[in-house]
Amino acid sequence: MKKYFILRLPQRPGALRDFLNFLGPEDDIARFEYLKKSARNFGSVLIGIETARPQNFQTLLAKLDAHGFTYQDITENETVAQFVI
């Protein structure tokens, strides 16, 4: 199963590493692209994540929520997806 997200990452050393630590052993990054810099303190990333089981997404999103990450699932949003995927 694969989903696409727009993820807002802080513009600081280690922010990407922090995110990667939330991925589980069955999760894989299928796409990663920095989008136009949107703010001085944050940057947006298009990320495609593939995993073996749907419940793995629930675990990942719970970790992102608990740590204050901002994201949007664009998998089912055809308007947005056609421009970035």
C-alpha atoms as one frame of an Amber mdcrd trajectory, in Angstrom:
protein
   0.000   0.000   0.000   1.303   3.451  -0.940   0.303   6.927   0.206   1.542
  10.403  -0.664   1.898  13.256   1.779   2.933  16.878   1.859   5.030  17.068
   5.002   6.181  20.282   6.636   9.694  19.905   8.014  11.494  22.395  10.238
  14.501  24.021   8.538  17.035  22.788  11.070  19.765  20.174  11.141  18.399
  16.749  12.013  14.747  17.395  11.118  14.754  14.846   8.299  16.526  12.295
  10.505  13.854  12.820  13.177  11.154  12.037  10.624  12.973   8.965   9.304
  13.161   7.561  12.839   9.341   7.376  12.861   9.273   4.917   9.951   8.720
   1.284  10.832  10.595  -1.781   9.567   7.999  -2.413   6.828   7.914   1.219
   5.632   9.800   2.393   2.558  10.156   5.797   0.956   8.897   5.518  -2.624
   9.324   9.218  -3.462  10.973  12.190  -1.811  11.114  15.705  -3.194  11.642
  19.065  -1.570   8.990  21.490  -2.763   9.410  25.214  -3.127  10.595  26.721
   0.120   7.454  27.994   1.776   8.787  29.692   4.889  12.003  30.610   6.548
  11.623  28.158   9.429   9.849  25.346   7.582  10.037  23.600   4.227   7.531
  21.363   2.468   8.354  17.890   1.215   6.438  15.588  -1.103   6.900  12.096
   0.262   5.541   8.792  -0.955   5.567   6.010   1.602   4.944   2.377   0.807
   4.231  -0.178   3.505   3.095  -3.770   3.789   0.038  -3.214   5.991  -2.457
  -0.326   6.183  -2.233  -0.156   9.982   1.415   0.891   9.620   0.143   4.269
   8.397  -1.937   4.661  11.549   1.193   4.094  13.648   3.273   6.529  11.597
   0.637   9.278  11.632   0.141   8.882  15.388   3.889   9.436  15.877   3.851
  12.502  13.616   0.862  13.939  15.499   2.489  13.274  18.879   5.627  15.134
  17.806   3.843  18.111  16.252   4.595  17.446  12.583   2.217  19.036  10.064
   1.226  16.924   7.067  -1.524  16.424   4.526  -2.445  13.098   2.936  -2.878
  13.883  -0.774  -3.316  10.293  -1.955  -7.019  10.678  -2.726  -6.928  14.381
  -3.640  -6.880  14.184  -7.436  -6.538  17.947  -7.919  -3.401  18.216  -5.809
  -1.988  14.857  -6.843  -2.036  15.665 -10.557   0.301  18.609  -9.935   2.810
  16.972  -7.626   2.769  13.202  -8.162
